[in-house]
């Protein structure tokens, strides 16, 4: 397997700074409930939270649909929220929006818990793979249809800790 760099550590850091500025402006004077989609978004969420000016509270949800490099199309909730988000300003922090199935499901699920507001922030977006349209409020990078690893992205749990986003050239 060969991994090639797609987005450098420096580009990621710069874009996170820009996203943090946008989010800070939009949530000025409010506390934000980050709902972090595990496991891939953990690194991104921490880096983002450290640059956002309003107070950030964390909760985590784990939903999966991947096996290896392919989506199974079947969503599975592995870990649910602990906090009550009713009346709160919620920001879903996701690593990637691919087909849109997971985020569409998650948005509906979280809306049922009656937050004051609900927005989406993603580090990576693959618009060419979209099956269900999901409006993105804060988008890091649009990429081509490549299987990516690093900076939280993995293949069967491996390569999450690379400081850049790479793509798999050959499997």
VENQUI-V824604 format. One record per residue. N is the residue number from 1. RES is the residue in one letter. SS is DSSP state (helix for helix, strand for strand, loop for the rest). PSI is psi in radians with two decimals (* if undefined). Layout:
n: {N	N}
res: {RES	RES}
ss: {SS	SS}
psi: {PSI	PSI}
This chain:
n: {1	2	3	4	5	6	7	8	9	10	11	12	13	14	15	16	17	18	19	20	21	22	23	24	25	26	27	28	29	30	31	32	33	34	35	36	37	38	39	40	41	42	43	44	45	46	47	48	49	50	51	52	53	54	55	56	57	58	59	60	61	62	63	64	65	66	67	68	69	70	71	72	73	74	75	76	77	78	79	80	81	82	83	84	85	86	87	88	89	90	91	92	93	94	95	96	97	98	99	100	101	102	103	104	105	106	107	108	109	110	111	112	113	114	115	116	117	118	119	120	121	122	123	124	125	126	127	128	129	130	131	132	133	134	135	136	137	138	139	140	141	142	143	144	145	146	147	148	149	150	151	152	153	154	155	156	157	158	159	160	161	162	163	164	165	166	167	168	169	170	171}
res: {X	X	X	X	X	X	X	X	X	X	X	X	X	X	X	X	X	X	X	X	X	X	X	X	X	X	X	X	X	X	X	X	X	X	X	X	X	X	X	X	X	X	X	X	X	X	X	X	X	X	X	X	X	X	X	X	X	X	X	X	X	X	X	X	X	X	X	X	X	X	X	X	X	X	X	X	X	X	X	X	X	X	X	X	X	X	X	X	X	X	X	X	X	X	X	X	X	X	X	X	X	X	X	X	X	X	X	X	X	X	X	X	X	X	X	X	X	X	X	X	X	X	X	X	X	X	X	X	X	X	X	X	X	X	X	X	X	X	X	X	X	X	X	X	X	X	X	X	X	X	X	X	X	X	X	X	X	X	X	X	X	X	X	X	X	X	X	X	X	X	X}
ss: {loop	strand	strand	strand	strand	strand	strand	loop	helix	helix	helix	helix	helix	helix	helix	helix	helix	helix	helix	helix	helix	helix	helix	helix	helix	helix	loop	loop	loop	loop	loop	strand	strand	strand	strand	strand	strand	strand	loop	loop	loop	helix	helix	helix	helix	helix	helix	helix	helix	loop	loop	loop	loop	loop	loop	strand	strand	strand	strand	strand	strand	strand	strand	strand	strand	strand	strand	loop	loop	strand	strand	strand	strand	strand	strand	strand	strand	strand	strand	loop	loop	loop	loop	loop	loop	loop	loop	loop	strand	strand	strand	strand	strand	strand	strand	strand	strand	loop	loop	loop	helix	helix	helix	helix	helix	helix	helix	helix	helix	helix	helix	loop	loop	loop	loop	loop	strand	strand	strand	strand	strand	strand	strand	strand	strand	loop	helix	helix	helix	loop	loop	loop	loop	loop	loop	loop	loop	strand	strand	strand	strand	strand	loop	loop	loop	loop	loop	strand	strand	strand	loop	loop	strand	loop	strand	loop	loop	strand	loop	loop	loop	loop	loop	loop	strand	strand	strand	strand	strand	strand	loop}
psi: {2.37	2.29	2.22	2.54	2.30	-0.85	2.11	2.80	-0.72	-0.72	-0.68	-0.85	-0.76	-0.76	-0.66	-0.70	-0.78	-0.76	-0.74	-0.68	-0.78	-0.83	-0.77	-0.72	-0.81	-0.51	0.32	2.28	0.07	2.81	2.45	2.33	1.83	2.08	1.83	2.19	1.93	2.74	-0.36	-0.58	-0.04	-0.85	-0.85	-0.79	-0.75	-0.83	-0.74	-0.83	-0.61	-0.26	-0.22	2.39	-0.75	2.83	2.40	2.27	2.58	2.45	2.83	2.50	2.49	2.06	2.31	2.65	0.10	2.56	1.97	-2.20	0.05	2.49	2.37	-0.31	-0.11	2.11	2.42	2.13	1.98	-0.49	2.25	2.96	2.67	-0.60	2.71	2.14	0.11	2.23	0.06	2.77	1.91	2.35	1.99	2.18	1.98	2.64	-0.74	2.49	2.05	-1.64	-0.44	-0.17	-0.86	-0.83	-0.63	-0.81	-0.83	-0.72	-0.82	-0.75	-0.82	-0.62	-0.61	-0.29	0.11	0.94	2.79	-0.78	2.74	2.03	2.90	2.35	2.20	2.54	-0.72	2.46	2.33	1.43	-0.49	-0.31	-0.04	2.24	-0.70	2.16	2.19	2.00	2.30	2.19	-0.65	2.01	2.19	-1.17	2.40	2.33	2.88	3.04	1.45	2.61	2.07	2.69	2.86	2.79	0.74	-0.42	2.54	2.96	1.93	0.70	-0.18	2.71	0.12	-0.53	0.14	2.43	0.02	3.00	2.14	2.99	2.69	2.06	-0.79	2.45	*}
